């Protein structure tokens, strides 16, 4: 239990912020409609594969954090149910006590942020898949303008 609390402190959320900023910058680079790389479908495919790998990576991380979060919730639920059985009569009150615990809230926030990053990776992948059609249409338009 202590290793989970040490592993998921507020510094974890700062690390997630840094990862998120890095991914946003990379998405801007990959989704840019750059005329120099228009004819390279290979590069666009590599970008799509990169985002698929990132999405899978963050899905695994989010699943692991969710498992730890659920274990922590169960542990806290049992603790509050046992120690404060006479004073806590309503399930909503019990949930409030559990959600106010700092170790649980850090796990909860880490889980949500990791799922958000995973969804962001999926949206960039979809944008890149749509970019392939834009590239093809742009190339056909250039051929039309050049009379080919």
Backbone torsions as a table, in degrees:
resi	resn	phi	psi	omega
1	UNK	NA	-38.8	-178.9
2	UNK	-67.1	-36.0	179.7
3	UNK	-65.4	-33.6	177.1
4	UNK	-66.8	-43.4	-179.7
5	UNK	-64.5	-39.3	179.0
6	UNK	-70.0	-37.3	-176.2
7	UNK	-69.8	-36.3	-176.0
8	UNK	-115.0	75.5	174.7
9	UNK	-104.6	-168.8	-179.6
10	UNK	-66.2	-22.5	177.9
11	UNK	-66.7	-26.8	176.8
12	UNK	-62.3	-41.4	179.8
13	UNK	-65.7	-34.4	176.6
14	UNK	-66.5	-40.9	177.5
15	UNK	-63.4	-40.0	178.3
16	UNK	-64.0	-38.8	176.4
17	UNK	-59.4	-44.0	179.6
18	UNK	-64.3	-42.3	178.5
19	UNK	-62.5	-43.0	-178.4
20	UNK	-63.6	-42.8	178.6
21	UNK	-62.7	-42.1	179.2
22	UNK	-63.0	-41.9	179.8
23	UNK	-67.8	-35.7	178.1
24	UNK	-65.1	-42.0	177.5
25	UNK	-63.4	-42.6	179.2
26	UNK	-64.8	-37.2	178.5
27	UNK	-65.4	-38.9	177.0
28	UNK	-61.2	-40.2	179.3
29	UNK	-68.0	-45.5	-176.3
30	UNK	-70.8	-33.2	-176.5
31	UNK	-90.7	-1.2	179.3
32	UNK	-65.5	136.3	-179.3
33	UNK	-85.5	75.8	-173.0
34	UNK	-89.3	120.6	-176.2
35	UNK	-68.4	-25.9	-179.9
36	UNK	-67.3	-30.1	-176.7
37	UNK	-105.7	15.9	-175.8
38	UNK	-62.0	-39.2	-173.9
39	UNK	-83.0	-1.1	-177.7
40	UNK	-99.1	87.7	175.0
41	UNK	-69.5	-25.0	179.0
42	UNK	-61.5	-42.8	-179.1
43	UNK	-65.6	-41.7	178.3
44	UNK	-62.3	-38.8	177.5
45	UNK	-63.7	-40.4	177.3
46	UNK	-63.0	-39.3	178.0
47	UNK	-64.2	-42.9	179.2
48	UNK	-62.7	-43.3	178.5
49	UNK	-63.1	-38.1	177.5
50	UNK	-58.8	-45.8	-177.0
51	UNK	-73.5	-29.4	174.0
52	UNK	-65.2	-44.0	178.7
53	UNK	-63.0	-43.4	178.9
54	UNK	-62.8	-42.0	179.3
55	UNK	-61.2	-45.2	178.6
56	UNK	-64.6	-39.7	179.4
57	UNK	-61.7	-46.0	-178.7
58	UNK	-74.3	-26.1	174.6
59	UNK	-66.1	-42.3	177.5
60	UNK	-63.3	-43.6	179.1
61	UNK	-63.5	-42.8	-179.6
62	UNK	-64.7	-39.2	178.2
63	UNK	-63.8	-41.6	178.9
64	UNK	-64.3	-43.3	179.2
65	UNK	-65.1	-39.3	178.6
66	UNK	-62.4	-39.6	177.9
67	UNK	-62.7	-45.1	178.7
68	UNK	-65.4	-38.1	178.9
69	UNK	-64.1	-42.9	-179.9
70	UNK	-66.5	-37.7	176.6
71	UNK	-64.3	-42.5	179.1
72	UNK	-63.9	-41.1	179.2
73	UNK	-61.9	-45.3	179.4
74	UNK	-62.2	-42.9	179.3
75	UNK	-61.5	-46.3	178.9
76	UNK	-68.3	-37.5	178.0
77	UNK	-60.0	-47.5	179.5
78	UNK	-63.6	-39.7	179.9
79	UNK	-63.2	-51.1	-178.0
80	UNK	-68.2	-34.6	178.8
81	UNK	-66.0	-38.2	-178.5
82	UNK	-77.3	-48.8	-174.0
83	UNK	-76.5	-34.6	-174.6
84	UNK	-121.1	37.8	-175.7
85	UNK	-62.8	-33.6	-178.3
86	UNK	-79.7	-30.7	-175.9
87	UNK	-90.7	-26.2	179.5
88	UNK	-101.5	108.6	-176.7
89	UNK	-106.6	-16.9	-174.4
90	UNK	-114.7	142.7	-179.7
91	UNK	-62.4	-35.9	179.9
92	UNK	-63.1	-38.1	177.8
93	UNK	-65.8	-40.5	178.9
94	UNK	-63.2	-42.8	177.3
95	UNK	-62.4	-36.7	178.3
96	UNK	-63.5	-42.3	177.7
97	UNK	-63.5	-43.3	-178.9
98	UNK	-65.1	-46.3	-177.4
99	UNK	-69.6	-20.2	178.5
100	UNK	-84.1	-10.6	178.4
101	UNK	-67.9	127.9	-175.8
102	UNK	-61.4	-39.3	-178.5
103	UNK	-67.4	-39.1	177.9
104	UNK	-68.6	-43.0	-178.2
105	UNK	-64.3	-35.9	176.0
106	UNK	-65.8	-40.9	176.2
107	UNK	-64.0	-41.6	-180.0
108	UNK	-62.5	-47.5	179.6
109	UNK	-65.4	-40.3	177.2
110	UNK	-61.5	-40.6	178.8
111	UNK	-63.0	-48.9	-179.0
112	UNK	-62.3	-43.8	-179.4
113	UNK	-65.4	-39.2	179.5
114	UNK	-66.3	-40.0	175.9
115	UNK	-64.6	-36.8	177.6
116	UNK	-63.6	-41.7	178.6
117	UNK	-65.1	-40.5	177.8
118	UNK	-61.2	-43.5	178.3
119	UNK	-66.4	-35.1	175.7
120	UNK	-62.7	-44.3	178.3
121	UNK	-60.4	-40.6	177.3
122	UNK	-63.3	-40.5	-179.0
123	UNK	-69.0	-36.6	176.7
124	UNK	-65.9	-40.0	178.2
125	UNK	-60.6	-43.3	178.3
126	UNK	-65.1	-37.4	178.1
127	UNK	-65.1	-38.7	178.7
128	UNK	-68.8	-35.4	176.6
129	UNK	-64.6	-37.5	176.2
130	UNK	-70.1	-29.1	179.9
131	UNK	-64.3	-30.9	-179.8
132	UNK	-59.9	-39.2	177.8
133	UNK	-69.6	-36.7	177.2
134	UNK	-63.9	-41.8	179.4
135	UNK	-63.0	-46.1	-179.4
136	UNK	-62.1	-44.2	178.7
137	UNK	-64.8	-38.2	179.0
138	UNK	-65.2	-42.7	179.4
139	UNK	-63.9	-42.2	178.3
140	UNK	-64.6	-37.6	178.1
141	UNK	-65.3	-40.7	178.8
142	UNK	-65.6	-38.4	177.5
143	UNK	-65.0	-40.7	178.0
144	UNK	-62.0	-43.6	-179.9
145	UNK	-66.5	-33.7	-179.4
146	UNK	-83.2	-6.1	178.0
147	UNK	79.2	26.2	-179.8
148	UNK	-95.3	NA	NA
